[in-house]
């Protein structure tokens, strides 16, 4: 057992399931349905979001859906825009980005936002790309989604010049926050304050040879705690870099232990706007809201537009 597991297991007792249920993929969300069957957000103009809008993070703040999305200008440099919606389909966008690149480490853009709310503070994880060879998982906080304090690299102790895709579980377990991260395998990091993170060495999810995710896996939206376990929606790709989406349930008593994992994709690239685009054959989920027995996700299609899909769960 890992050094954090003995304490966390107490927090999991309320989520205990029979052993046969824990191991069953039937406990996972099943196939997602596109609703509507078209993009909900597309590029516009010739400025900061003129080339592409994709890979959105979405939360429900109690009154409306709040979306942070990645936008690219014609040079391919990314910034992050803000949009809101009452119905989760029709989004009103702000005219200017709310988070823009700063400094040499972000010269190529700020990419792939993932947003959670911790009390009165928003925590954003994102990729800082230098435009050449370095992409680093970083974090920032804000009281209002417009004024940001950068926290710098989240996994400084890992070293190297490449780390991406940090999906933080907003619910602490026994005083620790957990983050799933990585873009080849999915790994785990822990933090007492959601600021300073310690990476675990062993992968949580790895590619499976001969399957739809054999080319690599990475977290989708921030994971959520449910009566069936920790739900992690994740993105996978095959050996031809065709992307699809799956789900995994993890044990709240040991968040590195996989209880169930999708054998087949719950969403795959099928529509024209997913099969073609800036990058073809891509559906990439980063936004998720679970309420009223419905799981809603928002995803990047073809690295150019944003789509929405839903499933009733559990």
C-alpha positions as CSV (number, residue, x, y, z in Angstrom):
1,X,0.0,0.0,0.0
2,X,1.1,3.5,-0.7
3,X,2.0,5.8,2.2
4,X,-1.3,7.7,1.9
5,X,-3.6,4.8,1.5
6,X,-4.1,3.7,5.2
7,X,-5.7,7.0,6.1
8,X,-7.7,7.5,3.0
9,X,-9.3,4.0,3.2
10,X,-11.5,5.3,6.0
11,X,-12.9,8.0,3.7
12,X,-13.9,5.3,1.2
13,X,-16.1,3.2,3.5
14,X,-19.2,5.1,2.5
15,X,-18.5,4.3,-1.1
16,X,-18.0,0.5,-0.7
17,X,-19.4,-1.7,-3.4
18,X,-19.6,-5.5,-3.7
19,X,-16.4,-6.9,-5.2
20,X,-18.2,-8.1,-8.3
21,X,-19.7,-4.6,-8.9
22,X,-16.3,-2.9,-8.4
23,X,-14.7,-4.9,-11.2
24,X,-17.5,-4.5,-13.7
25,X,-17.3,-2.1,-16.6
26,X,-21.1,-2.0,-16.4
27,X,-20.6,0.4,-13.5
28,X,-19.1,3.0,-15.9
29,X,-20.8,5.6,-18.0
30,X,-21.8,4.0,-21.3
31,X,-21.9,5.5,-24.8
32,X,-22.3,9.3,-25.0
33,X,-24.9,10.9,-27.2
34,X,-24.0,14.2,-29.0
35,X,-26.6,16.8,-28.0
36,X,-26.8,18.8,-30.2
37,X,-25.4,16.9,-33.2
38,X,-23.2,19.9,-34.2
39,X,-20.5,22.0,-32.6
40,X,-21.6,24.3,-29.8
41,X,-18.6,26.7,-30.3
42,X,-16.6,27.4,-33.4
43,X,-13.7,29.8,-34.3
44,X,-14.7,33.4,-35.1
45,X,-13.0,36.4,-36.6
46,X,-9.3,36.7,-37.4
47,X,-7.9,37.4,-34.0
48,X,-7.1,35.4,-30.9
49,X,-9.8,32.7,-31.6
50,X,-9.7,32.8,-35.3
51,X,-8.1,29.5,-36.0
52,X,-9.6,27.1,-33.4
53,X,-11.5,26.8,-30.2
54,X,-11.3,23.5,-28.4
55,X,-10.5,21.5,-25.3
56,X,-12.9,23.3,-22.9
57,X,-13.2,22.9,-19.1
58,X,-16.8,23.5,-17.8
59,X,-18.2,23.8,-14.3
60,X,-21.6,24.5,-12.9
61,X,-21.5,27.4,-10.4
62,X,-25.0,26.9,-9.1
63,X,-26.5,29.4,-11.6
64,X,-24.9,28.9,-14.9
65,X,-22.4,26.8,-16.8
66,X,-18.9,28.4,-16.9
67,X,-16.5,27.4,-19.7
68,X,-12.8,28.1,-20.1
69,X,-11.7,27.0,-23.5
70,X,-8.5,26.9,-25.5
71,X,-8.4,29.3,-28.4
72,X,-5.7,29.6,-31.2
73,X,-4.9,32.6,-33.4
74,X,-3.7,32.2,-37.0
75,X,-0.1,31.7,-35.8
76,X,-1.2,28.8,-33.6
77,X,-0.6,30.5,-30.3
78,X,-3.1,29.6,-27.6
79,X,-4.9,31.7,-25.0
80,X,-7.9,30.9,-22.8
81,X,-11.3,32.3,-23.3
82,X,-14.4,32.4,-21.1
83,X,-18.0,31.6,-22.0
84,X,-21.2,31.1,-20.0
85,X,-24.5,29.4,-20.6
86,X,-27.8,28.8,-18.9
87,X,-28.7,25.7,-20.9
88,X,-25.2,24.1,-21.5
89,X,-25.6,24.5,-25.2
90,X,-25.8,28.2,-26.1
91,X,-22.7,29.9,-24.8
92,X,-22.0,33.7,-24.6
93,X,-18.3,34.4,-25.1
94,X,-16.3,37.3,-23.7
95,X,-14.7,39.5,-26.3
96,X,-11.1,39.0,-25.1
97,X,-9.2,36.1,-23.5
98,X,-9.2,35.9,-19.7
99,X,-5.8,34.2,-19.5
100,X,-3.0,34.9,-22.0
101,X,0.6,33.8,-22.5
102,X,3.3,35.6,-20.4
103,X,7.1,35.2,-20.6
104,X,9.3,32.8,-22.6
105,X,7.9,29.6,-21.0
106,X,4.5,30.5,-22.5
107,X,5.7,32.0,-25.8
108,X,3.9,29.2,-27.7
109,X,0.7,29.6,-25.7
110,X,-1.3,28.5,-22.6
111,X,-3.2,25.3,-23.5
112,X,-5.8,22.9,-22.3
113,X,-7.4,24.4,-19.2
114,X,-8.9,22.3,-16.5
115,X,-10.8,24.2,-13.8
116,X,-12.1,23.4,-10.3
117,X,-13.4,25.5,-7.5
118,X,-12.0,25.2,-4.0
119,X,-14.1,27.4,-1.7
120,X,-14.0,30.9,-3.0
121,X,-11.0,30.2,-5.2
122,X,-10.7,28.8,-8.7
123,X,-7.8,26.5,-9.4
124,X,-6.7,26.3,-13.1
125,X,-4.3,23.7,-14.4
126,X,-2.9,24.3,-17.9
127,X,0.0,23.5,-20.2
128,X,2.6,26.3,-20.7
129,X,4.2,25.8,-24.1
130,X,7.4,27.6,-25.1
131,X,6.7,27.3,-28.8
132,X,9.7,24.9,-29.3
133,X,10.2,21.8,-27.2
134,X,9.0,22.4,-23.7
135,X,5.5,21.9,-22.4
136,X,5.0,22.1,-18.6
137,X,2.0,21.5,-16.4
138,X,1.4,24.7,-14.5
139,X,-1.3,26.2,-12.2
140,X,-2.9,29.5,-11.5
141,X,-5.6,30.7,-9.0
142,X,-8.3,33.3,-9.3
143,X,-11.2,34.7,-7.3
144,X,-13.2,35.7,-10.4
145,X,-11.7,34.0,-13.5
146,X,-10.3,37.3,-14.7
147,X,-7.5,38.2,-12.3
148,X,-5.0,35.4,-12.0
149,X,-2.0,34.5,-9.8
150,X,0.4,32.1,-11.5
151,X,1.7,29.3,-9.2
152,X,4.3,28.0,-11.7
153,X,5.2,24.4,-12.5
154,X,3.1,21.8,-10.6
155,X,5.6,19.0,-10.8
156,X,8.9,20.6,-10.5
157,X,10.5,17.6,-8.8
158,X,9.7,15.4,-11.9
159,X,12.2,17.3,-14.0
160,X,12.4,17.3,-17.7
161,X,10.7,19.6,-20.2
162,X,7.4,17.8,-20.7
163,X,4.4,17.4,-18.4
164,X,0.8,17.8,-19.3
165,X,-2.9,17.3,-18.5
166,X,-3.5,17.8,-14.7
167,X,-6.9,16.7,-13.6
168,X,-7.4,17.5,-9.9
169,X,-10.1,15.8,-7.7
170,X,-11.8,18.8,-6.0
171,X,-12.8,16.7,-3.0
172,X,-9.9,16.0,-0.6
173,X,-9.6,12.5,0.9
174,X,-8.2,12.4,4.4
175,X,-6.6,15.8,4.0
176,X,-5.0,15.1,0.7
177,X,-5.8,16.3,-2.8
178,X,-5.2,13.9,-5.7
179,X,-4.3,14.8,-9.3
180,X,-4.2,12.5,-12.3
181,X,-1.8,13.7,-15.0
182,X,0.3,12.7,-18.1
183,X,-0.2,12.4,-21.8
184,X,1.3,8.9,-22.5
185,X,0.4,7.1,-19.3
186,X,-1.8,8.5,-16.5
187,X,0.0,9.0,-13.2
188,X,-1.0,10.3,-9.8
189,X,0.3,13.2,-7.6
190,X,-0.8,14.2,-4.1
191,X,-0.9,17.5,-2.2
192,X,-2.0,18.7,1.2
193,X,-3.0,22.1,-0.1
194,X,-3.5,21.8,-3.9
195,X,-0.4,23.9,-4.4
196,X,2.7,21.7,-3.7
197,X,2.5,18.3,-5.4
198,X,4.3,15.1,-5.0
199,X,4.3,12.6,-7.9
200,X,3.8,8.9,-7.4
201,X,6.2,6.8,-9.4
202,X,3.9,4.0,-10.7
203,X,1.4,4.7,-13.5
204,X,-2.3,4.4,-12.8
205,X,-3.5,3.8,-16.3
206,X,-1.3,2.6,-19.1
207,X,-1.9,2.0,-22.9
208,X,-3.3,-1.5,-23.6
209,X,-1.7,-3.2,-26.7
210,X,-4.1,-4.1,-29.4
211,X,-6.8,-1.8,-28.1
212,X,-8.3,1.6,-28.9
213,X,-6.0,3.3,-26.4
214,X,-2.7,1.5,-27.2
215,X,-1.0,4.7,-28.4
216,X,-1.3,6.6,-25.2
217,X,-3.8,7.8,-22.5
218,X,-4.3,11.1,-20.7
219,X,-6.8,12.5,-18.2
220,X,-9.9,14.3,-19.4
221,X,-11.8,16.6,-17.1
222,X,-11.1,16.9,-13.4
223,X,-12.1,13.7,-11.7
224,X,-15.2,13.6,-9.4
225,X,-16.1,11.6,-6.3
226,X,-19.3,9.5,-6.8
227,X,-21.0,6.7,-4.8
228,X,-19.3,4.2,-7.2
229,X,-15.8,5.6,-6.8
230,X,-13.7,8.3,-8.3
231,X,-14.8,8.8,-11.9
232,X,-12.1,9.7,-14.3
233,X,-13.1,10.3,-18.0
234,X,-9.9,9.9,-20.0
235,X,-8.7,10.4,-23.6
236,X,-6.9,7.6,-25.5
237,X,-5.4,7.2,-28.9
238,X,-4.6,4.2,-31.1
239,X,-1.4,3.4,-32.9
240,X,-2.6,5.7,-35.8
241,X,-3.3,8.6,-33.5
242,X,-7.0,8.3,-33.8
243,X,-8.5,9.6,-30.5
244,X,-11.4,8.3,-28.5
245,X,-12.8,8.7,-25.0
246,X,-13.1,6.2,-22.2
247,X,-13.9,6.1,-18.4
248,X,-12.4,4.6,-15.3
249,X,-13.5,4.2,-11.8
250,X,-10.9,4.3,-9.1
251,X,-11.0,3.4,-5.4
252,X,-11.4,6.3,-3.0
253,X,-9.5,4.2,-0.4
254,X,-6.5,3.9,-2.9
255,X,-6.9,6.4,-5.7
256,X,-4.3,4.6,-7.8
257,X,-6.3,1.3,-7.8
258,X,-8.5,0.9,-10.8
259,X,-11.9,-0.7,-10.1
260,X,-13.2,-0.6,-13.7
261,X,-12.1,0.7,-17.1
262,X,-13.8,1.1,-20.4
263,X,-13.2,-1.8,-22.8
264,X,-14.5,0.1,-25.7
265,X,-14.8,3.9,-26.3
266,X,-17.8,5.8,-25.0
267,X,-17.1,8.5,-27.6
268,X,-15.1,8.3,-30.8
269,X,-14.4,10.5,-33.8
270,X,-17.3,10.0,-36.3
271,X,-18.7,13.4,-37.4
272,X,-17.1,15.5,-40.2
273,X,-16.0,18.2,-37.7
274,X,-14.2,15.4,-35.7
275,X,-12.7,13.6,-38.6
276,X,-11.3,16.8,-40.2
277,X,-9.9,19.9,-38.6
278,X,-6.6,21.3,-37.4
279,X,-5.8,17.8,-36.2
280,X,-8.0,15.1,-37.8
281,X,-9.6,12.1,-36.0
282,X,-9.9,13.8,-32.6
283,X,-12.5,13.8,-29.9
284,X,-10.9,15.1,-26.7
285,X,-13.0,15.6,-23.5
286,X,-11.9,18.2,-20.9
287,X,-15.2,19.5,-19.6
288,X,-17.7,17.6,-17.4
289,X,-20.7,18.4,-15.2
290,X,-22.6,15.7,-13.3
291,X,-26.0,16.7,-11.9
292,X,-29.5,15.4,-11.8
293,X,-28.4,11.9,-12.9
294,X,-26.9,13.3,-16.2
295,X,-23.3,13.4,-17.1
296,X,-22.6,16.2,-19.6
297,X,-19.2,16.5,-21.3
298,X,-17.7,19.0,-23.7
299,X,-14.9,18.1,-26.0
300,X,-12.6,19.4,-28.7
301,X,-13.5,18.1,-32.2
302,X,-10.6,17.9,-34.7
303,X,-8.7,20.4,-32.5
304,X,-10.9,23.1,-34.1
305,X,-14.4,23.2,-32.6
306,X,-16.2,22.3,-29.3
307,X,-18.9,19.7,-29.1
308,X,-21.2,18.4,-26.3
309,X,-22.4,14.9,-25.4
310,X,-24.5,13.4,-22.6
311,X,-25.4,10.1,-20.9
312,X,-27.6,9.2,-18.0
313,X,-25.5,7.9,-15.1
314,X,-25.5,6.0,-12.9
